Amino acid sequence: MAQGRNPAELSSKTGYRFRDPSLLETALTHSSYTNECRKDTPVACNERLEFLGDAVLQIVVSDYLFSRFPTSAEGSLTKLRQHLVCEETLARLAKKISLGEFLLLGKGEEQNGGRHHASILADAFEALLAAIYLDDGGSVEFLRVFLIGLMQDELADCERSRGGDYKTRLQQLVQQDGREQLCYVVVAESGPDNDKTFEVCAMLNSNVIGRGSAGSKRKAEQAAAREALILFGVLTPDQD
């Protein structure tokens, strides 16, 4: 069996000090380690904590995205969340805090490079989140700060990938003045039911600031928002 670095050192990486160190130890214990323990001294592995950590991660990330992108549709938010909670991303976050160096692994898993395997790192990261959640009395306040801080690169990628979400960009611009009211109004529909075209106006208070036409209301709203951003000088006609 292979033990990693002293778990207490992980506090300097996460900024969290455990009241119950046994929770942290369990979070760092891979099933390969427990399988090699003596039968008369059973040791819990991190699989149950991983289950809980997945749920904690989902709620923290979902809450952040819901607040950060107030005009985004459910499908768009779901895609962003999938990117932020996938195995590849979680393994990358685990590496940022050198989590692999602290894992308890079985001898075979150690020899096979388990400390660097994406699946093991991602699972351990979720288990760590659950351990912090439980140790902190079921609160997500520390985890919210910890996760969003750790995810800055990934969140920046999300922002860049959303360059075409003109509605969010326009909403953020309008919110700088809390007195302004932005809405979208369908002013015309044409074509048969299976191939309609919608014309939408972006309205700031009672003023038309953009128009857009498309085969769906959502795309027409995006086109209207883009025209408004051009009107305000945020975009040029050839920019996305």
Backbone as numpy.savetxt, mean C-alpha at the origin, in Angstrom:
# Nx Ny Nz CAx CAy CAz Cx Cy Cz
20.01 -26.10 13.42 19.16 -24.90 13.42 20.04 -23.67 13.42
19.52 -22.59 12.80 20.32 -21.38 12.67 19.58 -20.19 13.26
20.27 -19.51 14.16 19.71 -18.31 14.76 20.36 -17.08 14.13
19.56 -16.03 13.96 20.08 -14.80 13.37 20.61 -13.87 14.44
20.67 -12.61 14.09 21.14 -11.59 15.04 20.19 -11.47 16.21
20.66 -10.87 17.28 19.84 -10.66 18.47 18.58 -9.89 18.10
17.37 -10.47 18.35 16.13 -9.79 17.97 15.99 -8.39 18.54
16.59 -8.14 19.70 16.48 -6.82 20.32 17.07 -5.74 19.42
18.03 -6.11 18.58 18.65 -5.13 17.69 17.68 -4.63 16.62
16.60 -5.37 16.42 15.64 -4.98 15.40 14.91 -3.68 15.78
14.90 -3.36 17.06 14.25 -2.13 17.51 14.84 -0.90 16.85
16.15 -0.93 16.62 16.79 0.22 15.98 16.39 0.34 14.52
15.94 -0.77 13.93 15.52 -0.76 12.53 14.07 -0.31 12.39
13.24 -0.70 13.35 11.81 -0.41 13.26 11.38 0.81 14.08
12.14 1.12 15.12 11.74 2.19 16.02 10.74 1.75 17.05
10.49 0.43 17.13 9.52 -0.08 18.09 10.21 -1.01 19.09
9.95 -0.80 20.38 10.51 -1.65 21.43 9.40 -2.50 22.03
9.58 -3.79 21.97 8.54 -4.72 22.42 8.43 -4.78 23.93
7.20 -4.76 24.40 6.93 -5.01 25.81 7.03 -6.51 26.08
6.57 -7.32 25.12 6.61 -8.78 25.23 7.55 -9.32 24.14
8.83 -9.52 24.45 9.80 -9.97 23.45 9.45 -11.31 22.82
8.62 -12.12 23.50 8.28 -13.42 22.94 7.47 -13.29 21.66
6.71 -12.22 21.54 5.96 -11.99 20.31 6.90 -11.76 19.14
7.94 -11.00 19.38 8.93 -10.75 18.34 9.64 -12.03 17.96
10.02 -12.82 18.96 10.72 -14.07 18.68 9.86 -15.00 17.82
8.57 -15.06 18.12 7.68 -15.91 17.33 7.58 -15.39 15.90
7.51 -14.08 15.76 7.41 -13.49 14.42 8.63 -13.82 13.56
9.76 -14.03 14.19 11.01 -14.30 13.47 11.28 -15.78 13.26
10.39 -16.62 13.77 10.63 -18.07 13.75 9.95 -18.74 12.56
10.74 -19.25 11.66 10.22 -19.95 10.49 9.85 -21.38 10.87
8.91 -21.94 10.14 8.44 -23.31 10.46 9.57 -24.34 10.37
10.56 -24.08 9.52 11.67 -25.04 9.41 12.45 -25.12 10.72
12.48 -24.05 11.46 13.17 -24.03 12.76 12.38 -24.84 13.78
11.06 -24.62 13.82 10.23 -25.35 14.80 10.24 -26.84 14.51
10.33 -27.21 13.24 10.33 -28.63 12.88 11.58 -29.35 13.37
12.65 -28.61 13.61 13.89 -29.23 14.06 14.07 -29.14 15.58
13.12 -28.50 16.25 13.22 -28.41 17.71 12.90 -29.76 18.36
13.38 -29.95 19.55 13.08 -31.17 20.30 11.58 -31.21 20.59
11.02 -32.43 20.54 9.59 -32.59 20.74 9.14 -32.15 22.13
10.04 -32.24 23.11 9.64 -31.87 24.48 9.80 -30.38 24.74
10.28 -29.64 23.72 10.39 -28.18 23.86 9.83 -27.52 22.61
8.52 -27.64 22.40 7.92 -27.08 21.18 8.07 -25.56 21.10
8.28 -25.09 19.90 8.43 -23.65 19.65 7.43 -23.25 18.57
6.72 -22.17 18.80 5.73 -21.71 17.82 6.41 -21.02 16.64
5.89 -21.26 15.44 6.42 -20.57 14.27 5.54 -19.35 13.97
5.91 -18.62 12.93 5.25 -17.33 12.68 4.03 -17.39 11.77
3.54 -18.60 11.45 2.47 -18.71 10.47 1.16 -18.07 10.93
0.80 -18.24 12.21 -0.43 -17.63 12.70 -0.31 -16.11 12.72
0.85 -15.61 13.11 1.06 -14.16 13.09 1.03 -13.63 11.66
1.53 -14.41 10.73 1.49 -14.01 9.32 0.05 -13.80 8.87
-0.84 -14.69 9.28 -2.27 -14.59 8.95 -2.85 -13.26 9.43
-2.57 -12.93 10.67 -3.08 -11.68 11.24 -2.40 -10.47 10.61
-1.10 -10.59 10.39 -0.35 -9.47 9.81 -0.84 -9.09 8.43
-1.27 -10.07 7.65 -1.81 -9.80 6.33 -3.02 -8.89 6.44
-3.91 -9.17 7.40 -5.11 -8.35 7.60 -4.76 -6.94 8.08
-3.80 -6.85 9.00 -3.37 -5.54 9.51 -2.78 -4.70 8.37
-1.95 -5.33 7.57 -1.34 -4.65 6.43 -2.41 -4.12 5.47
-3.41 -4.95 5.19 -4.47 -4.56 4.26 -5.21 -3.33 4.76
-5.54 -3.31 6.04 -6.33 -2.17 6.56 -5.51 -0.89 6.57
-4.23 -0.97 6.94 -3.40 0.24 6.99 -3.20 0.80 5.58
-2.88 -0.07 4.63 -2.65 0.38 3.26 -3.95 0.87 2.63
-5.05 0.16 2.87 -6.34 0.57 2.30 -6.76 1.93 2.83
-6.58 2.13 4.12 -6.95 3.41 4.73 -6.11 4.55 4.14
-4.83 4.30 3.96 -3.96 5.32 3.39 -4.40 5.68 1.96
-4.62 4.67 1.13 -4.98 4.92 -0.26 -6.35 5.60 -0.37
-7.28 5.18 0.48 -8.62 5.77 0.48 -8.55 7.27 0.78
-7.70 7.64 1.72 -7.56 9.05 2.09 -6.71 9.83 1.09
-5.68 9.18 0.58 -4.72 9.87 -0.31 -5.32 10.18 -1.68
-6.20 9.28 -2.17 -6.78 9.44 -3.50 -8.30 9.47 -3.40
-8.87 10.60 -2.97 -10.29 10.67 -2.64 -11.24 10.51 -3.82
-10.76 10.69 -5.05 -11.66 10.58 -6.20 -11.43 9.30 -7.01
-10.51 8.46 -6.57 -10.19 7.25 -7.34 -11.26 6.18 -7.16
-11.53 5.49 -8.24 -12.53 4.41 -8.21 -11.98 3.19 -7.48
-12.89 2.31 -7.10 -12.52 1.11 -6.34 -11.50 0.26 -7.08
-11.69 0.12 -8.40 -10.78 -0.71 -9.18 -9.36 -0.16 -9.18
-9.23 1.16 -9.28 -7.92 1.79 -9.27 -7.23 1.61 -7.92
-8.00 1.81 -6.85 -7.44 1.63 -5.51 -7.01 0.20 -5.27
-7.80 -0.74 -5.77 -7.47 -2.16 -5.60 -6.14 -2.50 -6.27
-5.93 -1.97 -7.47 -4.67 -2.23 -8.18 -3.48 -1.66 -7.43
-3.64 -0.46 -6.89 -2.56 0.14 -6.13 -2.25 -0.69 -4.88
-3.30 -1.13 -4.21 -3.09 -1.93 -3.00 -2.40 -3.25 -3.33
-2.81 -3.87 -4.42 -2.19 -5.13 -4.82 -0.69 -4.95 -5.03
-0.31 -3.83 -5.62 1.12 -3.56 -5.83 1.85 -3.39 -4.50
1.19 -2.73 -3.53 1.85 -2.41 -2.27 1.93 -3.59 -1.31
1.07 -4.58 -1.47 1.06 -5.71 -0.52 1.50 -7.02 -1.16
1.99 -6.97 -2.39 2.43 -8.21 -3.04 3.72 -8.72 -2.42
4.03 -9.97 -2.69 5.20 -10.61 -2.10 6.49 -9.87 -2.43
6.62 -9.43 -3.66 7.84 -8.73 -4.09 8.05 -7.45 -3.28
6.97 -6.68 -3.11 7.09 -5.43 -2.35 7.41 -5.70 -0.89
6.73 -6.67 -0.29 6.96 -6.97 1.12 8.37 -7.48 1.36
8.88 -8.27 0.44 10.26 -8.75 0.58 11.23 -7.58 0.51
10.94 -6.63 -0.35 11.80 -5.44 -0.47 11.76 -4.62 0.82
10.57 -4.48 1.41 10.46 -3.76 2.67 11.21 -4.48 3.78
11.12 -5.81 3.77 11.83 -6.61 4.78 13.34 -6.39 4.67
13.83 -6.29 3.45 15.26 -6.08 3.25 15.69 -4.70 3.74
14.81 -3.74 3.67 15.15 -2.39 4.13 15.47 -2.37 5.62
14.86 -3.28 6.38 15.14 -3.34 7.81 16.00 -4.55 8.16
16.61 -5.16 7.12 17.51 -6.31 7.32 16.83 -7.45 8.07
15.55 -7.66 7.82 14.78 -8.64 8.58 15.35 -10.05 8.45
15.86 -10.39 7.28 16.38 -11.73 7.07 17.51 -12.10 8.02
18.26 -11.10 8.46 19.39 -11.36 9.35 18.94 -11.79 10.75
17.67 -11.58 11.08 17.18 -11.88 12.42 16.35 -13.17 12.49
16.14 -13.83 11.36 15.25 -14.98 11.34 15.85 -16.21 12.00
14.98 -17.03 12.57 15.34 -18.35 13.08 14.93 -19.36 12.04
15.91 -20.04 11.46 15.67 -20.96 10.36 16.18 -22.36 10.68
15.55 -23.35 10.05 16.08 -24.70 10.13 17.39 -24.79 9.36
18.16 -25.80 9.65 19.49 -25.94 9.04 19.40 -26.02 7.52
18.43 -26.79 7.03 18.29 -26.95 5.58 17.90 -25.65 4.90
16.98 -24.92 5.53 16.53 -23.65 4.96 17.67 -22.63 4.97
18.48 -22.68 6.02 19.64 -21.78 6.10 20.61 -22.07 4.96
20.88 -23.33 4.72 21.82 -23.72 3.67 21.30 -23.38 2.28
19.98 -23.35 2.15 19.37 -23.03 0.85 19.18 -21.53 0.64
19.75 -20.73 1.52 19.66 -19.28 1.36 18.33 -18.69 1.76
17.68 -19.34 2.73 16.35 -18.91 3.15 16.25 -17.47 3.61
17.34 -16.94 4.14 17.32 -15.55 4.62 17.09 -14.54 3.50
17.24 -14.99 2.26 17.09 -14.09 1.12 15.89 -14.45 0.24
15.15 -15.50 0.60 14.00 -15.91 -0.20 12.86 -14.92 -0.03
12.30 -14.46 -1.14 11.24 -13.45 -1.09 10.04 -13.92 -0.29
9.64 -15.19 -0.46 8.45 -15.68 0.23 8.65 -15.71 1.74
9.83 -16.12 2.19 10.12 -16.17 3.63 10.19 -14.77 4.21
10.82 -13.86 3.48 10.93 -12.48 3.96 9.56 -11.80 4.03
8.74 -12.02 3.00 7.42 -11.40 2.98 6.55 -11.92 4.11
6.60 -13.24 4.33 5.81 -13.84 5.41 6.27 -13.33 6.77
7.58 -13.24 6.95 8.12 -12.76 8.23 7.77 -11.30 8.45
7.73 -10.52 7.38 7.38 -9.11 7.52 5.93 -8.97 7.99
5.04 -9.76 7.41 3.64 -9.73 7.86 3.53 -10.17 9.31
4.29 -11.20 9.68 4.27 -11.67 11.06 4.77 -10.59 12.01
5.79 -9.86 11.59 6.31 -8.76 12.41 5.25 -7.68 12.63
4.51 -7.37 11.58 3.44 -6.38 11.72 2.40 -6.84 12.74
2.05 -8.11 12.69 1.08 -8.66 13.64 1.62 -8.62 15.06
2.89 -8.94 15.23 3.50 -8.93 16.56 3.47 -7.51 17.15
3.78 -6.53 16.34 3.73 -5.14 16.81 2.29 -4.75 17.15
1.37 -5.13 16.29 -0.05 -4.84 16.51 -0.54 -5.40 17.84
-0.21 -6.64 18.12 -0.63 -7.27 19.37 0.07 -6.65 20.56
1.37 -6.43 20.42 2.14 -5.88 21.54 1.70 -4.46 21.86
1.19 -3.75 20.85 0.77 -2.36 21.03 -0.72 -2.26 21.37
-1.28 -3.35 21.86 -2.66 -3.34 22.33 -3.71 -3.26 21.25
-3.40 -3.78 20.08 -4.36 -3.76 18.99 -4.48 -2.41 18.29
-3.49 -1.57 18.45 -3.49 -0.26 17.80 -2.69 -0.31 16.49
-3.14 0.46 15.50 -2.39 0.53 14.24 -1.67 1.87 14.09
-1.68 2.70 15.13 -1.10 4.03 15.01 0.39 3.99 14.73
1.14 3.20 15.49 2.57 3.09 15.21 2.78 2.47 13.84
2.03 1.41 13.54 2.21 0.71 12.27 1.92 1.62 11.10
0.96 2.52 11.24 0.64 3.44 10.16 1.86 4.31 9.83
2.47 4.86 10.86 3.64 5.72 10.66 4.82 4.90 10.12
5.04 3.74 10.72 6.15 2.87 10.34 6.03 2.43 8.88
4.85 1.94 8.50 4.66 1.41 7.15 4.74 2.50 6.09
4.03 3.60 6.31 4.03 4.65 5.30 5.43 5.24 5.13
6.16 5.34 6.22 7.53 5.80 6.13 8.41 4.84 5.36
8.23 3.55 5.60 9.04 2.53 4.95 8.69 2.39 3.47
7.46 2.72 3.12 6.96 2.52 1.76 7.14 3.75 0.86
7.94 4.71 1.25 8.03 5.95 0.48 8.38 5.72 -0.99
9.32 4.85 -1.26 9.70 4.59 -2.65 8.55 3.96 -3.42
7.87 3.00 -2.78 6.75 2.31 -3.43 5.57 3.27 -3.65
5.32 4.14 -2.68 4.23 5.11 -2.82 4.54 6.12 -3.91
5.81 6.48 -4.03 6.21 7.40 -5.11 5.97 6.74 -6.48
6.23 5.43 -6.56 5.95 4.70 -7.80 4.46 4.76 -8.12
3.63 4.62 -7.08 2.17 4.69 -7.28 1.78 6.06 -7.82
2.37 7.10 -7.27 2.07 8.45 -7.72 2.43 8.61 -9.20
3.61 8.10 -9.57 4.04 8.23 -10.96 3.15 7.43 -11.90
2.72 6.26 -11.45 1.89 5.41 -12.29 0.49 5.98 -12.48
0.15 6.94 -11.64 -1.18 7.55 -11.70 -1.16 8.89 -12.43
-0.12 9.06 -13.29 -0.02 10.33 -14.00 -1.27 10.69 -14.77
-2.02 9.66 -15.24 -3.22 9.91 -16.02 -4.46 10.11 -15.17
-4.36 10.09 -13.86 -5.53 10.30 -13.00 -5.72 11.80 -12.82
-6.27 12.42 -13.84 -6.39 13.88 -13.84 -7.39 14.36 -12.80
-8.41 13.56 -12.50 -9.40 13.97 -11.50 -8.76 14.17 -10.13
-7.88 13.25 -9.75 -7.20 13.39 -8.45 -6.32 14.63 -8.45
-5.60 14.85 -9.52 -4.71 16.02 -9.59 -5.50 17.32 -9.54
-6.64 17.35 -10.23 -7.48 18.56 -10.20 -8.09 18.76 -8.82
-8.52 17.65 -8.20 -9.11 17.74 -6.86 -8.09 18.31 -5.86
-6.86 17.83 -5.95 -5.82 18.32 -5.04 -5.56 19.80 -5.26
-5.62 20.24 -6.52 -5.41 21.65 -6.82 -6.54 22.50 -6.24
-7.77 22.03 -6.41 -8.93 22.78 -5.93 -8.97 22.83 -4.41
-8.51 21.77 -3.77 -8.55 21.69 -2.31 -7.65 22.72 -1.63
-6.76 23.31 -2.38 -5.90 24.34 -1.81 -6.71 25.56 -1.35
-7.88 25.71 -1.95 -8.81 26.76 -1.51 -10.09 26.06 -1.08
-10.30 25.93 0.21 -11.41 25.15 0.73 -12.78 25.66 0.35
-12.88 26.86 -0.24 -14.18 27.42 -0.59 -14.69 26.94 -1.95
-13.83 26.37 -2.77 -14.21 25.97 -4.12 -14.91 24.62 -4.12
-15.92 24.47 -5.00 -16.66 23.23 -5.12 -16.49 22.69 -6.54
-15.95 21.49 -6.64 -15.70 20.86 -7.93 -16.70 19.72 -8.14
-17.29 19.66 -9.32 -18.18 18.54 -9.63 -18.14 18.28 -11.13
-18.71 17.13 -11.54 -18.75 16.74 -12.95 -20.20 16.51 -13.35
-20.59 17.09 -14.49 -21.98 17.03 -14.94 -22.03 16.46 -16.35
-22.86 15.42 -16.54 -23.08 14.88 -17.88 -24.03 15.82 -18.60
-23.56 16.42 -19.69 -24.37 17.41 -20.42 -24.97 16.84 -21.70
-24.48 15.68 -22.15 -25.03 15.09 -23.37 -24.67 13.61 -23.44
-25.56 12.83 -24.03 -25.33 11.42 -24.32 -25.77 11.17 -25.76
-25.00 10.36 -26.46 -25.37 10.04 -27.84 -25.01 8.60 -28.16
-25.66 8.06 -29.19 -25.36 6.70 -29.62 -26.26 5.67 -28.97
-26.23 4.44 -29.50 -27.06 3.36 -28.94 -26.59 2.95 -27.55
-27.43 2.22 -26.83 -27.11 1.84 -25.45 -25.81 1.06 -25.34
-25.49 0.26 -26.34 -24.28 -0.56 -26.27 -23.04 0.17 -26.79
-23.20 1.43 -27.20 -22.05 2.17 -27.72 -22.27 3.67 -27.52
-22.54 4.05 -26.29 -22.84 5.44 -25.98 -21.57 6.29 -25.92
-21.74 7.57 -26.17 -20.69 8.56 -25.96 -21.23 9.59 -24.97
-20.45 9.90 -23.97 -20.86 10.83 -22.93 -20.04 12.12 -23.05
-20.71 13.23 -22.91 -20.01 14.52 -22.83 -20.19 15.05 -21.42
-19.07 15.37 -20.77 -19.07 15.78 -19.37 -18.39 17.13 -19.23
-18.95 17.95 -18.35 -18.33 19.23 -18.01 -17.77 19.16 -16.59
-16.55 19.65 -16.42 -16.00 19.83 -15.08 -16.41 21.23 -14.63
-17.07 21.31 -13.48 -17.63 22.57 -12.99 -16.92 22.98 -11.70
-16.42 24.20 -11.69 -15.86 24.78 -10.47 -16.84 25.85 -10.02
-17.55 25.54 -8.93 -18.69 26.35 -8.53 -19.68 26.34 -9.70
-19.98 27.46 -10.32 -20.93 27.47 -11.44 -20.24 27.64 -12.79
-18.91 27.56 -12.80 -18.15 27.81 -14.03 -17.66 26.52 -14.67
-17.80 26.43 -15.98 -17.26 25.29 -16.73 -15.77 25.51 -16.91
-14.97 24.56 -16.42 -13.51 24.70 -16.53 -12.90 23.63 -17.43
-13.74 22.68 -17.89 -13.23 21.65 -18.78 -14.35 20.82 -19.35
-14.15 20.30 -20.55 -15.12 19.42 -21.20 -14.40 18.17 -21.70
-15.11 17.07 -21.70 -14.52 15.83 -22.19 -15.58 14.90 -22.74
-15.23 14.13 -23.77 -16.13 13.15 -24.36 -15.44 11.80 -24.42
-16.18 10.74 -24.11 -15.61 9.39 -24.14 -16.75 8.37 -24.10
-16.37 7.12 -24.23 -17.35 6.04 -24.24 -17.83 5.62 -22.88
-17.32 6.23 -21.82 -17.82 5.99 -20.47 -17.80 7.30 -19.70
-18.65 7.40 -18.70 -18.69 8.63 -17.89 -17.34 8.87 -17.22
-16.73 7.79 -16.72 -15.47 7.93 -15.99 -14.37 8.49 -16.88
-14.27 7.96 -18.12 -13.24 8.45 -19.03 -13.54 9.89 -19.47
-14.82 10.20 -19.64 -15.17 11.57 -20.01 -14.83 12.55 -18.89
-15.03 12.14 -17.65 -14.66 12.98 -16.51 -13.16 13.21 -16.47
-12.39 12.15 -16.74 -10.93 12.30 -16.77 -10.51 13.28 -17.87
-11.16 13.19 -19.02 -10.83 14.09 -20.13 -11.17 15.54 -19.77
-12.30 15.73 -19.09 -12.70 17.08 -18.67 -11.72 17.63 -17.64
-11.28 16.78 -16.72 -10.32 17.21 -15.70 -8.99 17.58 -16.34
-8.59 16.81 -17.36 -7.32 17.12 -18.05 -7.41 18.48 -18.72
-8.54 18.78 -19.35 -8.71 20.08 -20.00 -8.65 21.21 -18.97
-9.21 20.94 -17.78 -9.17 21.95 -16.71 -7.74 22.19 -16.24
-6.95 21.13 -16.15 -5.56 21.27 -15.73 -4.76 22.08 -16.76
-5.10 21.91 -18.02 -4.46 22.71 -19.07 -4.87 24.17 -18.92
-6.17 24.40 -18.64 -6.66 25.77 -18.44 -5.92 26.47 -17.31
-5.64 25.73 -16.23 -4.97 26.31 -15.07 -3.46 26.37 -15.22
-2.94 25.86 -16.35 -1.51 25.92 -16.60 -0.71 24.83 -15.92
-1.40 23.84 -15.33 -0.70 22.72 -14.69 -0.12 21.79 -15.75
-0.85 21.63 -16.85 -0.40 20.81 -17.96 -0.36 21.66 -19.22
0.46 21.23 -20.17 0.39 21.77 -21.53 -0.36 20.74 -22.37
-0.90 21.13 -23.52 -1.68 20.19 -24.31 -0.98 18.89 -24.69
0.35 18.91 -24.74 1.08 17.71 -25.13 1.57 16.89 -23.94
1.17 17.31 -22.71 1.61 16.60 -21.50 0.55 15.63 -21.02
1.02 14.58 -20.27 0.11 13.67 -19.57 -0.02 14.11 -18.13
